[in-house]
Each structure stands twice: as structure tokens, then as C-alpha cells.
Amino acid sequence: MLVSAKDMLQKAKAGKYAVGQFNINNLEWTKAILLTAQELNSPVILGVSEGAGKYMCGYKTIVGMVNGMIDELGITVPVALHLDHGSYEGAKKCIEAGFSSVMFDGSHYPIEENIAKTKELVATCDELGLSLEAEVGSIGGEEDGVVGAGECADPNECKMIADLGITMLAAGIGNIHGKYPENWAGLSFDTLDAIQQLTGDMPLVLHGGTGIPADMIQKAISLGVSKINVNTECQLAFAAATREYVEAGKDLSGKGFDPRKLLAPGFEAIKATVKEKMELFGSVNKA
């Protein structure tokens, strides 16, 4: 059964570790992440971007697949199904479809409009027992066509949004989506510290977890980050393993072209990546 991310993130914040949000793109992705979470006894958040939602035939299809898998695979660790970088309309659609958590990204609106829309969603999510993530200060890089430069959020605006009763807050601290460029300046821990001081117990979210050095990840967790999003890293691992299989000509021998065989190395690569991240984030045995 899907659960809200509220409980797992409050525990993570208090226990100084983070829960990973791993974005899903298809059945292999979902199965690999769920099995790894179960094996490591770790809570997990499955992230779905609006683009991936369309790709996987809509939110109802995803809810059906995830619920079916939790049941069939005997998954007992806490699993939240979460909309990543959702629009206001997207958040409403996911709530209707049966997601247990949504993100409303109003960071591109003027702060007053971000507050007004977030407030409305807080009321809906509270009523249904869902967790809600909001964002202040856009995260850099590109995700589903949204491009940002990796700005740092205004800590006072963060407090204004946090005070609305959201579950978790994503704040830009110089992080970006995708691969980090050579000249990346690193995370702004001063900004993170200032945000944490104003938002107190609020679990903070770090987007663009791929490629941030381990020591920076650990420092961010010590400063209140309780949820870290990983997507690109799993995609790169999956692509590299698939390439290796094809380049070795394995798809040409026997039944190597069978998708179950063709996608197996990529599936294992995702599992290995998720395991490595859960160990780094400290969520192993925290279910």
C-alpha cells in the first residue's frame, strides 16, 4: 500500500539521514527500485515527472502498475508515489489518480502566486492525507524542458512557503538537474544553513542529486536535507549496461534479443546505483 512521505521524512530529518527519491520511467525501473528498497529495508519515494507520466500512459496506469507490483513482490517497506516538479493541474490529476504524494513547483511564479496556489493544494492534501512538496528558487539544469541556472533561494521566501503547512520544501542552493558542468561552483551551504534556521523541523529536499560529491551530500544531510532526488544517474547506468550488452553482440546470440534478456543488465545496473545511493543517504534499515 502506498503511503504519504510525511512520516518517513520526519523520521529522516530527526535521524539525520535522507530518503532517496528515484524517478521511474518504466516497469524495469520501478521493479529495480522497489526490490532494492525491500532488500535494504529502506523507505523509498518513487518520483514521476509529468513527461514520464505521459510516456507511461498516464497517472492511472502508473498507480495500477506500482500498486500491483507492491502486492506481487511482497513489498513491505514504506513506498510513496510522488509527482516530481508538478504543475498545479498536474498535481490535481495525480491526486485524483491515487498518488500518495505530490510536488507543486510554483518557483517560476511570483512569490504571492506561488503562496496562493500552494495554500490551495495544502488544504486538499491535508484532507486526503497526502504529502506535499513545494519549491522556492528554481533548480538549475534542464528537466522536461524547464531550464534553470541553479539559483539560490531567498531564505525568507522559503519560510513563507514552509509556514503554509507543506510537508517538505525544495529550495535552490546552487544544485542543478542532469550532469554538473566542469565550472560548477558547488552547493551553497550558507544558503542551506540560513533556510534550515528559518524553517526548523521542515524536511528539506535536494534536487539534482546526480554527480554531487559524497561529502557534499553528507554535509547537506547534516544541515537538514531529508530527501534527495536521483534520476540521471540511474539513466546513465542503465544506458551504459545496455550499450555493453549490445556492443558485446549478446543480442545476436541465441535468444539474446528477447527484451527480458536485453534489459536485464540495465535492470541490475539500476539496482546497483540505488543501493549505492541508499547507503550514502543513510536510509538502509530505516524502514
N, C-alpha and C positions, 0 to 999 in steps of 0.2 A: 504493500500500500504506500502510495506517495505521501510524504509529509512536508510541511512547511519548513523552510530553512531556519526559522527563528530559534528553535531550541538548540540545534547543532551549532549555530553561530554564536549564541550567547555562551555556550559551554566552551567554544574555541577561544573566544575573547578572554574569558575568565582563566582558561588554562594555558594561555599564551601559545596557541598553535593556530593553524589555519586549515579550513576545509577547502579542497580543490573544487572548482567548477570546471568540468571538462565538457567542451562543446561536442555535440553529437551531429553526425552528418548522414548516417545510415544505420542499418542493422548491425553490421560488424563493429562499428564504433561503440554503439550502445551496449552490446553484449560484452565487449572487451572491458569497458569501464565498469559495468556492474559486477562482472566476475572478479575483477581485481579488487574492487571495494570490499566484496564479500571475503575474498581470500585474506585481505589485510585487516579485516574487521574495522573498516574506516567508514565514517559517514561520507556521502558524496552528493554533489549537485550536478545534474545533467543540464547543460546550457543549450538553448536553441536560439539561433539568430533568426530574424524574420526571413532572411534569404534561405537559410537551411530549412525553415518551416515550409516555405513554398516548394523547395526541392523534394522534401519528403512527403509531398501530397497533403499538406495542411496539418493544423494542430491536432485535429481529432485523430488522424492517422497515427501521429506520434504518441499521443496519450494511450491509444489502444496498444501500440507496439510495446511501450515501456511498461504498462501495467501487466500485459501478457507475459513479458519477459521476467518481471519481478516474481510473478507467480510460478512460471515454468522452471526457472532456475533456482527457486527457493531462496531468493534474496531476503535476508532479514535485517541488514544494516539500514540505517535511515537514508532514504533517497528522496531528494527534492527535484522536481522537474521545473526548470526556470527559463523564462523568456529573457534573452540577452539583448540589451540595447533596444528595448521595445519602444515603438511609438505609442501614443495614447490609445489609438484604435487597436493596434496590435495587442496591447496589454489586455484590453477588454475582450478581444477574441480568444486569447489564451485562457482567461478566467472562465469564459463560457465553455471552452473545450475540456477543462478539467486539469489544467496545470496547477501545481501546488505553490508556485512562487512566480512573481513577475518582476521585471525591471522596467521602469519607465525612465527613459533617458530624455529629460527635458533640458539638458545642458545647453542646447543651441537656442533656447528661448530666452527672452529677457527674464531676470530672476522672478519678477512678480508673476509672470505666466507659468513658469516652472513650479512655483509655490502653489498657485491655484489648481493646476492640473494634478500635481502630486497629492494635494489635500483630498481631492475627489477620489483618487484611487486608494488612499489610506482608508477612507470610510468603507469602500467596497471590500477591500482585502480584510479589514478587521472583522467585518460581518461574516465573511466566509472562512476565516481562519487561515488566510494565505499570507506568505511573507512578501514584502515589497522592498525593492532596491531602487534608490533614486540616485541621480548623478549631478554633480556640480563641477564645472570646468571640464572642457572636453578632453577626452583621452586622445593622444596623437595617433598617427598612422592611418591606415585605411581599413574599415570593416564595413562590408556591404555598401560600398560607395560613399561612406561617410568619412571624410578626411579631416584630421585634426593635427596640430603641430606638437602636442604634448605640453599643453599649458598647465600652470599650477592654479588650483582652485583658490578662491578667496575664503579663508577660514570662517569669516563672519557669515558669508552666504551658506557655507556648509552647516553652520549652527542653525540658521533659519530653516533649512530643509530638514535637518535632523530632528528639530523640535516639532515637526508636523506629525510625528508618530510612525515614521517609516521603520523598517526592520534593520536595514543596512544601508550604508552610504558609500557610493563610489565617488572618489574625489581625484581629480587630476593632480599628480605630483611629479610630472615630467615623464610619465610612462607612456608607451605607445603600443599599438597593435602591430602584429606582424614581426618581421625581423628588425632588430635595432640597427640603425646606421652606425658607421665607423665613428662618427663625430658626436655620438650621443653623450649628453652631459651627465647622465646618471639620475637616480631618483633624488628628489628634493626632500631630504629628511626633516629639514626645518619646517617646511610646509606641513608635512605629515604630523609632526610633533605639535604644531600650533592647532591643527584640526582636531587631533585627539584630545588636546587640553580643553577645547571648547565643546566637544561632543561626548566626552565622558565614556560611558559604557557602550556606546553605539558601535557595533561591529563595522569595521571599515573594509572596503573592497579594493583590491589591486587588480586592475585590468591589464592585459598585455603582459602576462606572466612569462611568456616565452623569451628566453635569452637574457633575462635579468640574472646577474651572477648570484650564486647561492648565498654569499654573505650579505648581499643587499636584501634578498628575500627574508633572511633570518632577522635582519635589523628591522625591516618593515613590520614583521610579525611582532617583534618586541615593542613596537610603537602603535599597536592596536589593529593591525591588519588581520582580519579573521577569515577572509575569503579571497582566494587567488584564482584568477581565470586563466585557463590554459586551452589553447586551440591550435595555433600554428605549429607548435612542437609535435603534437600528435600527427598532424597532417604531413609534416616533413618526414617523420619516422615511417609512417605508412607508405609514403611515396618512395622512399629510399629502399625499403624492403621489397616492394613490388618491382621496382626497377631491377634490383639484383636478381630476382627470380626470373624475370623475362630475359635479362642480359645473359644469364647462365643457360638460356634455352630450355628451361624446365617446362615451359608451357607447350613445348613442341614434342616432349617425350611422353609416351603413354597417354594417360588422361589428364595431363598437366594443364590443359586448357579449361578444365572444369572450374567454374568460378569459386567453388568451395576450396579448391587447391590453390588457385591463382591468388585468392585474397587471404589465405591462411598466414603467410609470412607477415603481411601488413597488420593483420589482426594481432599477432604475437608482439609486433613492434609497438603497437598502441598499448598493449598490456604492460610492456616493459617501461614505457615512458610514464604511464600513470603511476606505476609502482614507485618509480624513482621520485616523482613529484610528491606523492603521499608521504614518502619517507622524509623528504626535505621539509614539507609543510608541518610535519609532526602529528598527522591525523591517524597514524596506524594505531590500532587497538583503542580508538576513542569512540567506537560505535556503542 
